[in-house]
């Protein structure tokens, strides 16, 4: 998820630099044809990069799901090998540091980020189709330029909003995990005997699976 967020931030930074470059071109009184060519090239590059980021996020999500499946199998296999109450208790308490609840929250956050990526990619595809339609109807160069400049500005605003939403989601996830760890610690201290602690932890693990 951190990798997807870094790519997202990098794409946003590139877009900001592209806008600065566009302003520089305007300041030097570039011809309308040069401005149009630059915008069309920049929009094409942005669409390709966006598609690559979506693919990378899908691969990361699939890898995470596989890892979670292996984790569940390893848990089941390891539990059968710990015969004594103390061994079982120590293993389960250690394993709860990386519990099924944490995995579920991470998957939810990843699905949310993937949905936002897909929505942004879909809008960009529609914008490109609209641009092709304008070209097919022989729109004037001035109309094409105005449309591209407006679309690029809207895309930059949406990109910034998505980055902020992703940051908020990550912060909320970190807070929820911290509360979960504190609740677990508080609950564990209430179970004095080894058998009581073991029963409680095994029940908690079964509920979260």
CNS distance restraints for C-alpha pairs under 8 A (distance, minus, plus):
assign (resid   1 and name CA) (resid   5 and name CA) 6.16 0.50 0.50
assign (resid   1 and name CA) (resid  60 and name CA) 7.89 0.50 0.50
assign (resid   1 and name CA) (resid 110 and name CA) 6.75 0.50 0.50
assign (resid   2 and name CA) (resid   6 and name CA) 6.11 0.50 0.50
assign (resid   3 and name CA) (resid   7 and name CA) 6.27 0.50 0.50
assign (resid   4 and name CA) (resid   8 and name CA) 6.10 0.50 0.50
assign (resid   4 and name CA) (resid  53 and name CA) 7.39 0.50 0.50
assign (resid   4 and name CA) (resid  56 and name CA) 7.68 0.50 0.50
assign (resid   4 and name CA) (resid  57 and name CA) 6.37 0.50 0.50
assign (resid   5 and name CA) (resid   9 and name CA) 6.17 0.50 0.50
assign (resid   5 and name CA) (resid 163 and name CA) 7.79 0.50 0.50
assign (resid   5 and name CA) (resid 166 and name CA) 7.59 0.50 0.50
assign (resid   6 and name CA) (resid  10 and name CA) 6.07 0.50 0.50
assign (resid   7 and name CA) (resid  11 and name CA) 6.11 0.50 0.50
assign (resid   7 and name CA) (resid  53 and name CA) 7.20 0.50 0.50
assign (resid   8 and name CA) (resid  12 and name CA) 6.34 0.50 0.50
assign (resid   8 and name CA) (resid  53 and name CA) 7.79 0.50 0.50
assign (resid   8 and name CA) (resid 163 and name CA) 7.00 0.50 0.50
assign (resid   9 and name CA) (resid  13 and name CA) 6.20 0.50 0.50
assign (resid   9 and name CA) (resid 163 and name CA) 6.85 0.50 0.50
assign (resid  10 and name CA) (resid  14 and name CA) 6.20 0.50 0.50
assign (resid  11 and name CA) (resid  15 and name CA) 6.25 0.50 0.50
assign (resid  11 and name CA) (resid  49 and name CA) 7.89 0.50 0.50
assign (resid  12 and name CA) (resid  16 and name CA) 6.36 0.50 0.50
assign (resid  12 and name CA) (resid 156 and name CA) 7.39 0.50 0.50
assign (resid  12 and name CA) (resid 159 and name CA) 6.46 0.50 0.50
assign (resid  12 and name CA) (resid 160 and name CA) 6.88 0.50 0.50
assign (resid  13 and name CA) (resid  17 and name CA) 6.36 0.50 0.50
assign (resid  14 and name CA) (resid  18 and name CA) 6.17 0.50 0.50
assign (resid  15 and name CA) (resid  19 and name CA) 6.27 0.50 0.50
assign (resid  15 and name CA) (resid 156 and name CA) 6.84 0.50 0.50
assign (resid  16 and name CA) (resid  20 and name CA) 6.38 0.50 0.50
assign (resid  16 and name CA) (resid 156 and name CA) 7.61 0.50 0.50
assign (resid  17 and name CA) (resid  21 and name CA) 6.22 0.50 0.50
assign (resid  18 and name CA) (resid  22 and name CA) 6.21 0.50 0.50
assign (resid  18 and name CA) (resid  42 and name CA) 7.63 0.50 0.50
assign (resid  19 and name CA) (resid  23 and name CA) 6.31 0.50 0.50
assign (resid  20 and name CA) (resid  24 and name CA) 6.33 0.50 0.50
assign (resid  21 and name CA) (resid  25 and name CA) 6.34 0.50 0.50
assign (resid  22 and name CA) (resid  26 and name CA) 6.39 0.50 0.50
assign (resid  22 and name CA) (resid  35 and name CA) 7.70 0.50 0.50
assign (resid  23 and name CA) (resid  27 and name CA) 6.18 0.50 0.50
assign (resid  24 and name CA) (resid  28 and name CA) 6.48 0.50 0.50
assign (resid  25 and name CA) (resid  29 and name CA) 6.65 0.50 0.50
assign (resid  25 and name CA) (resid  30 and name CA) 5.67 0.50 0.50
assign (resid  25 and name CA) (resid  35 and name CA) 7.34 0.50 0.50
assign (resid  26 and name CA) (resid  30 and name CA) 5.83 0.50 0.50
assign (resid  26 and name CA) (resid  35 and name CA) 7.82 0.50 0.50
assign (resid  30 and name CA) (resid  34 and name CA) 6.33 0.50 0.50
assign (resid  30 and name CA) (resid  35 and name CA) 6.68 0.50 0.50
assign (resid  31 and name CA) (resid  35 and name CA) 6.48 0.50 0.50
assign (resid  32 and name CA) (resid  36 and name CA) 6.16 0.50 0.50
assign (resid  32 and name CA) (resid 141 and name CA) 7.62 0.50 0.50
assign (resid  32 and name CA) (resid 142 and name CA) 7.55 0.50 0.50
assign (resid  32 and name CA) (resid 145 and name CA) 7.66 0.50 0.50
assign (resid  33 and name CA) (resid  37 and name CA) 6.20 0.50 0.50
assign (resid  33 and name CA) (resid 141 and name CA) 7.54 0.50 0.50
assign (resid  34 and name CA) (resid  38 and name CA) 6.16 0.50 0.50
assign (resid  35 and name CA) (resid  39 and name CA) 6.21 0.50 0.50
assign (resid  35 and name CA) (resid 145 and name CA) 7.47 0.50 0.50
assign (resid  36 and name CA) (resid  40 and name CA) 6.16 0.50 0.50
assign (resid  36 and name CA) (resid 141 and name CA) 7.76 0.50 0.50
assign (resid  36 and name CA) (resid 144 and name CA) 7.49 0.50 0.50
assign (resid  36 and name CA) (resid 145 and name CA) 5.50 0.50 0.50
assign (resid  36 and name CA) (resid 148 and name CA) 7.89 0.50 0.50
assign (resid  37 and name CA) (resid  41 and name CA) 6.22 0.50 0.50
assign (resid  38 and name CA) (resid  42 and name CA) 6.14 0.50 0.50
assign (resid  39 and name CA) (resid  43 and name CA) 6.08 0.50 0.50
assign (resid  39 and name CA) (resid 145 and name CA) 7.96 0.50 0.50
assign (resid  39 and name CA) (resid 148 and name CA) 6.66 0.50 0.50
assign (resid  39 and name CA) (resid 149 and name CA) 7.45 0.50 0.50
assign (resid  40 and name CA) (resid  44 and name CA) 6.27 0.50 0.50
assign (resid  40 and name CA) (resid 148 and name CA) 7.47 0.50 0.50
assign (resid  41 and name CA) (resid  45 and name CA) 6.29 0.50 0.50
assign (resid  42 and name CA) (resid  46 and name CA) 6.16 0.50 0.50
assign (resid  43 and name CA) (resid  47 and name CA) 6.25 0.50 0.50
assign (resid  43 and name CA) (resid 152 and name CA) 7.54 0.50 0.50
assign (resid  44 and name CA) (resid  48 and name CA) 6.40 0.50 0.50
assign (resid  45 and name CA) (resid  49 and name CA) 6.23 0.50 0.50
assign (resid  46 and name CA) (resid  50 and name CA) 6.02 0.50 0.50
assign (resid  47 and name CA) (resid  51 and name CA) 6.26 0.50 0.50
assign (resid  47 and name CA) (resid 121 and name CA) 7.55 0.50 0.50
assign (resid  47 and name CA) (resid 124 and name CA) 6.94 0.50 0.50
assign (resid  47 and name CA) (resid 125 and name CA) 7.94 0.50 0.50
assign (resid  48 and name CA) (resid  52 and name CA) 6.34 0.50 0.50
assign (resid  49 and name CA) (resid  53 and name CA) 6.26 0.50 0.50
assign (resid  50 and name CA) (resid  54 and name CA) 6.37 0.50 0.50
assign (resid  50 and name CA) (resid 117 and name CA) 8.00 0.50 0.50
assign (resid  50 and name CA) (resid 121 and name CA) 6.62 0.50 0.50
assign (resid  51 and name CA) (resid  55 and name CA) 6.34 0.50 0.50
assign (resid  51 and name CA) (resid 121 and name CA) 6.90 0.50 0.50
assign (resid  52 and name CA) (resid  56 and name CA) 6.23 0.50 0.50
assign (resid  53 and name CA) (resid  57 and name CA) 6.22 0.50 0.50
assign (resid  54 and name CA) (resid  58 and name CA) 6.30 0.50 0.50
assign (resid  54 and name CA) (resid 114 and name CA) 7.07 0.50 0.50
assign (resid  54 and name CA) (resid 117 and name CA) 6.16 0.50 0.50
assign (resid  54 and name CA) (resid 118 and name CA) 6.89 0.50 0.50
assign (resid  55 and name CA) (resid  59 and name CA) 6.32 0.50 0.50
assign (resid  56 and name CA) (resid  60 and name CA) 6.23 0.50 0.50
assign (resid  57 and name CA) (resid  61 and name CA) 6.17 0.50 0.50
assign (resid  57 and name CA) (resid 114 and name CA) 6.66 0.50 0.50
assign (resid  58 and name CA) (resid  62 and name CA) 6.27 0.50 0.50
assign (resid  58 and name CA) (resid 114 and name CA) 7.39 0.50 0.50
assign (resid  59 and name CA) (resid  63 and name CA) 6.21 0.50 0.50
assign (resid  60 and name CA) (resid  64 and name CA) 6.14 0.50 0.50
assign (resid  61 and name CA) (resid  65 and name CA) 6.30 0.50 0.50
assign (resid  61 and name CA) (resid 107 and name CA) 7.52 0.50 0.50
assign (resid  61 and name CA) (resid 110 and name CA) 6.90 0.50 0.50
assign (resid  61 and name CA) (resid 111 and name CA) 7.94 0.50 0.50
assign (resid  62 and name CA) (resid  66 and name CA) 6.34 0.50 0.50
assign (resid  63 and name CA) (resid  67 and name CA) 6.21 0.50 0.50
assign (resid  64 and name CA) (resid  68 and name CA) 6.24 0.50 0.50
assign (resid  64 and name CA) (resid 107 and name CA) 7.90 0.50 0.50
assign (resid  65 and name CA) (resid  69 and name CA) 6.34 0.50 0.50
assign (resid  66 and name CA) (resid  70 and name CA) 6.35 0.50 0.50
assign (resid  67 and name CA) (resid  71 and name CA) 6.12 0.50 0.50
assign (resid  68 and name CA) (resid  72 and name CA) 6.33 0.50 0.50
assign (resid  68 and name CA) (resid 103 and name CA) 7.27 0.50 0.50
assign (resid  69 and name CA) (resid  73 and name CA) 6.45 0.50 0.50
assign (resid  70 and name CA) (resid  74 and name CA) 6.09 0.50 0.50
assign (resid  71 and name CA) (resid  75 and name CA) 6.16 0.50 0.50
assign (resid  72 and name CA) (resid  76 and name CA) 6.38 0.50 0.50
assign (resid  73 and name CA) (resid  77 and name CA) 6.23 0.50 0.50
assign (resid  74 and name CA) (resid  78 and name CA) 5.96 0.50 0.50
assign (resid  75 and name CA) (resid  79 and name CA) 6.06 0.50 0.50
assign (resid  76 and name CA) (resid  80 and name CA) 6.71 0.50 0.50
assign (resid  77 and name CA) (resid  81 and name CA) 6.96 0.50 0.50
assign (resid  78 and name CA) (resid  82 and name CA) 6.82 0.50 0.50
assign (resid  79 and name CA) (resid  88 and name CA) 6.82 0.50 0.50
assign (resid  82 and name CA) (resid  87 and name CA) 5.69 0.50 0.50
assign (resid  82 and name CA) (resid  88 and name CA) 5.26 0.50 0.50
assign (resid  83 and name CA) (resid  87 and name CA) 7.00 0.50 0.50
assign (resid  83 and name CA) (resid  88 and name CA) 6.85 0.50 0.50
assign (resid  84 and name CA) (resid  88 and name CA) 6.19 0.50 0.50
assign (resid  85 and name CA) (resid  89 and name CA) 6.02 0.50 0.50
assign (resid  85 and name CA) (resid 194 and name CA) 7.47 0.50 0.50
assign (resid  85 and name CA) (resid 195 and name CA) 7.26 0.50 0.50
assign (resid  85 and name CA) (resid 198 and name CA) 7.41 0.50 0.50
assign (resid  86 and name CA) (resid  90 and name CA) 6.10 0.50 0.50
assign (resid  86 and name CA) (resid 194 and name CA) 7.26 0.50 0.50
assign (resid  87 and name CA) (resid  91 and name CA) 6.15 0.50 0.50
assign (resid  88 and name CA) (resid  92 and name CA) 6.10 0.50 0.50
assign (resid  88 and name CA) (resid 198 and name CA) 7.57 0.50 0.50
assign (resid  89 and name CA) (resid  93 and name CA) 6.05 0.50 0.50
assign (resid  89 and name CA) (resid 194 and name CA) 7.70 0.50 0.50
assign (resid  89 and name CA) (resid 197 and name CA) 7.50 0.50 0.50
assign (resid  89 and name CA) (resid 198 and name CA) 5.32 0.50 0.50
assign (resid  89 and name CA) (resid 201 and name CA) 7.83 0.50 0.50
assign (resid  90 and name CA) (resid  94 and name CA) 6.18 0.50 0.50
assign (resid  91 and name CA) (resid  95 and name CA) 6.10 0.50 0.50
assign (resid  92 and name CA) (resid  96 and name CA) 6.16 0.50 0.50
assign (resid  92 and name CA) (resid 201 and name CA) 7.04 0.50 0.50
assign (resid  92 and name CA) (resid 202 and name CA) 7.28 0.50 0.50
assign (resid  93 and name CA) (resid  97 and name CA) 7.27 0.50 0.50
assign (resid  93 and name CA) (resid 201 and name CA) 7.10 0.50 0.50
assign (resid  95 and name CA) (resid  99 and name CA) 6.66 0.50 0.50
assign (resid  96 and name CA) (resid 205 and name CA) 7.44 0.50 0.50
assign (resid  97 and name CA) (resid 181 and name CA) 7.81 0.50 0.50
assign (resid  98 and name CA) (resid 102 and name CA) 6.59 0.50 0.50
assign (resid  98 and name CA) (resid 103 and name CA) 7.76 0.50 0.50
assign (resid  99 and name CA) (resid 103 and name CA) 6.76 0.50 0.50
assign (resid  99 and name CA) (resid 205 and name CA) 7.50 0.50 0.50
assign (resid  99 and name CA) (resid 208 and name CA) 7.58 0.50 0.50
assign (resid 100 and name CA) (resid 104 and name CA) 6.22 0.50 0.50
assign (resid 100 and name CA) (resid 205 and name CA) 7.57 0.50 0.50
assign (resid 100 and name CA) (resid 208 and name CA) 5.55 0.50 0.50
assign (resid 100 and name CA) (resid 209 and name CA) 5.48 0.50 0.50
assign (resid 101 and name CA) (resid 105 and name CA) 6.29 0.50 0.50
assign (resid 101 and name CA) (resid 208 and name CA) 5.67 0.50 0.50
assign (resid 101 and name CA) (resid 209 and name CA) 7.53 0.50 0.50
assign (resid 102 and name CA) (resid 106 and name CA) 6.26 0.50 0.50
assign (resid 102 and name CA) (resid 177 and name CA) 6.85 0.50 0.50
assign (resid 103 and name CA) (resid 107 and name CA) 6.20 0.50 0.50
assign (resid 104 and name CA) (resid 108 and name CA) 6.22 0.50 0.50
assign (resid 105 and name CA) (resid 109 and name CA) 6.25 0.50 0.50
assign (resid 105 and name CA) (resid 173 and name CA) 7.13 0.50 0.50
assign (resid 106 and name CA) (resid 110 and name CA) 6.14 0.50 0.50
assign (resid 106 and name CA) (resid 173 and name CA) 7.76 0.50 0.50
assign (resid 107 and name CA) (resid 111 and name CA) 6.06 0.50 0.50
assign (resid 108 and name CA) (resid 112 and name CA) 6.16 0.50 0.50
assign (resid 109 and name CA) (resid 113 and name CA) 6.25 0.50 0.50
assign (resid 109 and name CA) (resid 169 and name CA) 6.97 0.50 0.50
assign (resid 109 and name CA) (resid 170 and name CA) 7.62 0.50 0.50
assign (resid 109 and name CA) (resid 173 and name CA) 7.89 0.50 0.50
assign (resid 110 and name CA) (resid 114 and name CA) 6.05 0.50 0.50
assign (resid 111 and name CA) (resid 115 and name CA) 6.10 0.50 0.50
assign (resid 112 and name CA) (resid 116 and name CA) 6.40 0.50 0.50
assign (resid 113 and name CA) (resid 117 and name CA) 6.21 0.50 0.50
assign (resid 113 and name CA) (resid 166 and name CA) 6.85 0.50 0.50
assign (resid 114 and name CA) (resid 118 and name CA) 6.09 0.50 0.50
assign (resid 115 and name CA) (resid 119 and name CA) 6.09 0.50 0.50
assign (resid 116 and name CA) (resid 120 and name CA) 6.17 0.50 0.50
assign (resid 116 and name CA) (resid 162 and name CA) 7.30 0.50 0.50
assign (resid 117 and name CA) (resid 121 and name CA) 6.13 0.50 0.50
assign (resid 118 and name CA) (resid 122 and name CA) 6.06 0.50 0.50
assign (resid 119 and name CA) (resid 123 and name CA) 6.29 0.50 0.50
assign (resid 120 and name CA) (resid 124 and name CA) 6.26 0.50 0.50
assign (resid 121 and name CA) (resid 125 and name CA) 6.25 0.50 0.50
assign (resid 122 and name CA) (resid 126 and name CA) 6.34 0.50 0.50
assign (resid 123 and name CA) (resid 127 and name CA) 6.17 0.50 0.50
assign (resid 124 and name CA) (resid 128 and name CA) 6.22 0.50 0.50
assign (resid 125 and name CA) (resid 129 and name CA) 6.29 0.50 0.50
assign (resid 126 and name CA) (resid 130 and name CA) 6.17 0.50 0.50
assign (resid 127 and name CA) (resid 131 and name CA) 6.20 0.50 0.50
assign (resid 127 and name CA) (resid 151 and name CA) 7.65 0.50 0.50
assign (resid 128 and name CA) (resid 132 and name CA) 6.28 0.50 0.50
assign (resid 129 and name CA) (resid 133 and name CA) 6.28 0.50 0.50
assign (resid 130 and name CA) (resid 134 and name CA) 6.33 0.50 0.50
assign (resid 131 and name CA) (resid 135 and name CA) 6.37 0.50 0.50
assign (resid 131 and name CA) (resid 144 and name CA) 7.80 0.50 0.50
assign (resid 132 and name CA) (resid 136 and name CA) 6.14 0.50 0.50
assign (resid 133 and name CA) (resid 137 and name CA) 6.41 0.50 0.50
assign (resid 134 and name CA) (resid 138 and name CA) 6.57 0.50 0.50
assign (resid 134 and name CA) (resid 139 and name CA) 5.61 0.50 0.50
assign (resid 134 and name CA) (resid 144 and name CA) 7.38 0.50 0.50
assign (resid 135 and name CA) (resid 139 and name CA) 5.77 0.50 0.50
assign (resid 135 and name CA) (resid 144 and name CA) 7.86 0.50 0.50
assign (resid 139 and name CA) (resid 143 and name CA) 6.29 0.50 0.50
assign (resid 139 and name CA) (resid 144 and name CA) 6.54 0.50 0.50
assign (resid 140 and name CA) (resid 144 and name CA) 6.42 0.50 0.50
assign (resid 141 and name CA) (resid 145 and name CA) 6.16 0.50 0.50
assign (resid 142 and name CA) (resid 146 and name CA) 6.20 0.50 0.50
assign (resid 143 and name CA) (resid 147 and name CA) 6.15 0.50 0.50
assign (resid 144 and name CA) (resid 148 and name CA) 6.20 0.50 0.50
assign (resid 145 and name CA) (resid 149 and name CA) 6.16 0.50 0.50
assign (resid 146 and name CA) (resid 150 and name CA) 6.22 0.50 0.50
assign (resid 147 and name CA) (resid 151 and name CA) 6.13 0.50 0.50
assign (resid 148 and name CA) (resid 152 and name CA) 6.05 0.50 0.50
assign (resid 149 and name CA) (resid 153 and name CA) 6.27 0.50 0.50
assign (resid 150 and name CA) (resid 154 and name CA) 6.27 0.50 0.50
assign (resid 151 and name CA) (resid 155 and name CA) 6.13 0.50 0.50
assign (resid 152 and name CA) (resid 156 and name CA) 6.28 0.50 0.50
assign (resid 153 and name CA) (resid 157 and name CA) 6.46 0.50 0.50
assign (resid 154 and name CA) (resid 158 and name CA) 6.24 0.50 0.50
assign (resid 155 and name CA) (resid 159 and name CA) 6.00 0.50 0.50
assign (resid 156 and name CA) (resid 160 and name CA) 6.28 0.50 0.50
assign (resid 157 and name CA) (resid 161 and name CA) 6.32 0.50 0.50
assign (resid 158 and name CA) (resid 162 and name CA) 6.21 0.50 0.50
assign (resid 159 and name CA) (resid 163 and name CA) 6.35 0.50 0.50
assign (resid 160 and name CA) (resid 164 and name CA) 6.36 0.50 0.50
assign (resid 161 and name CA) (resid 165 and name CA) 6.21 0.50 0.50
assign (resid 162 and name CA) (resid 166 and name CA) 6.15 0.50 0.50
assign (resid 163 and name CA) (resid 167 and name CA) 6.27 0.50 0.50
assign (resid 164 and name CA) (resid 168 and name CA) 6.28 0.50 0.50
assign (resid 165 and name CA) (resid 169 and name CA) 6.20 0.50 0.50
assign (resid 166 and name CA) (resid 170 and name CA) 6.23 0.50 0.50
assign (resid 167 and name CA) (resid 171 and name CA) 6.25 0.50 0.50
assign (resid 168 and name CA) (resid 172 and name CA) 6.16 0.50 0.50
assign (resid 169 and name CA) (resid 173 and name CA) 6.14 0.50 0.50
assign (resid 170 and name CA) (resid 174 and name CA) 6.27 0.50 0.50
assign (resid 171 and name CA) (resid 175 and name CA) 6.31 0.50 0.50
assign (resid 172 and name CA) (resid 176 and name CA) 6.15 0.50 0.50
assign (resid 173 and name CA) (resid 177 and name CA) 6.20 0.50 0.50
assign (resid 174 and name CA) (resid 178 and name CA) 6.24 0.50 0.50
assign (resid 175 and name CA) (resid 179 and name CA) 6.31 0.50 0.50
assign (resid 176 and name CA) (resid 180 and name CA) 6.16 0.50 0.50
assign (resid 177 and name CA) (resid 181 and name CA) 6.28 0.50 0.50
assign (resid 178 and name CA) (resid 182 and name CA) 6.37 0.50 0.50
assign (resid 179 and name CA) (resid 183 and name CA) 6.10 0.50 0.50
assign (resid 180 and name CA) (resid 184 and name CA) 6.15 0.50 0.50
assign (resid 181 and name CA) (resid 185 and name CA) 6.27 0.50 0.50
assign (resid 182 and name CA) (resid 186 and name CA) 6.16 0.50 0.50
assign (resid 183 and name CA) (resid 187 and name CA) 6.09 0.50 0.50
assign (resid 184 and name CA) (resid 188 and name CA) 6.12 0.50 0.50
assign (resid 185 and name CA) (resid 189 and name CA) 6.51 0.50 0.50
assign (resid 186 and name CA) (resid 190 and name CA) 6.99 0.50 0.50
assign (resid 187 and name CA) (resid 191 and name CA) 7.25 0.50 0.50
assign (resid 188 and name CA) (resid 197 and name CA) 6.64 0.50 0.50
assign (resid 188 and name CA) (resid 201 and name CA) 7.92 0.50 0.50
assign (resid 191 and name CA) (resid 196 and name CA) 5.66 0.50 0.50
assign (resid 191 and name CA) (resid 197 and name CA) 5.06 0.50 0.50
assign (resid 191 and name CA) (resid 200 and name CA) 7.81 0.50 0.50
assign (resid 192 and name CA) (resid 196 and name CA) 6.88 0.50 0.50
assign (resid 192 and name CA) (resid 197 and name CA) 6.85 0.50 0.50
assign (resid 193 and name CA) (resid 197 and name CA) 6.16 0.50 0.50
assign (resid 194 and name CA) (resid 198 and name CA) 6.09 0.50 0.50
assign (resid 195 and name CA) (resid 199 and name CA) 6.14 0.50 0.50
assign (resid 196 and name CA) (resid 200 and name CA) 6.15 0.50 0.50
assign (resid 197 and name CA) (resid 201 and name CA) 6.11 0.50 0.50
assign (resid 198 and name CA) (resid 202 and name CA) 6.03 0.50 0.50
assign (resid 199 and name CA) (resid 203 and name CA) 6.09 0.50 0.50
assign (resid 200 and name CA) (resid 204 and name CA) 6.14 0.50 0.50
assign (resid 201 and name CA) (resid 205 and name CA) 6.12 0.50 0.50
assign (resid 202 and name CA) (resid 206 and name CA) 6.12 0.50 0.50
assign (resid 203 and name CA) (resid 207 and name CA) 6.16 0.50 0.50
assign (resid 204 and name CA) (resid 208 and name CA) 6.27 0.50 0.50
assign (resid 205 and name CA) (resid 209 and name CA) 6.19 0.50 0.50
